[in-house]
Amino acid sequence: MINTDDGQFLVKLARSAIETYLNDGRIINVPQDINPHLKEERGVFVTLHRDGELRGCIGFPEPIKPLTEAVIEVAIGAATGDPRFPRVTPDEMKLIQVEVSVLTKPVLMSVQKPIDYLKKIKLGEDGLIVEMGVYRGLLLPQVPVEWKWDTEEFLANTCMKAGLSPDCWLQDGVKIYSFQSQIFNE
């Protein structure tokens, strides 16, 4: 678990990484004097909002990099590399709210039959990854709450995020992973 102070540090780190990159074209260094658990490998997403609307979101679902290193990289990616949005400008950063979601390791969900996912997924707690062959889509735990989706809509939208049909979660060969996240924002 990440405490509130460390969570706010990560949010400030994300903002600093974006602003430095947008203004100076350089990637900031990982701070040296940080809590050792912030150097552990963790999955993380940085989400940018402007006027309550999504403005960018990039992340690592798997724990493949030390957390602070990952935050710097995905923060810059959220501002400059989300293909759904134009690049954030330096002036626009004054209007952007930064959110950091630190993830638990995804766990493959096991059910007797696919319809059982509807009872197993906890809305507002579980994030989902839907995987079928080379297709993979992820939605964070806060997304169905923000959009007021029920569990079936959450599954359908995660399937569509993977580029699959909305009901793919009912098919054989589809893997569904769940994870949780701690959310910190400005």
Order of alpha helices (4+ residues) and beta strands (2+ residues): alpha-beta-beta-alpha-beta-beta-alpha-beta-beta-alpha-alpha-beta-beta
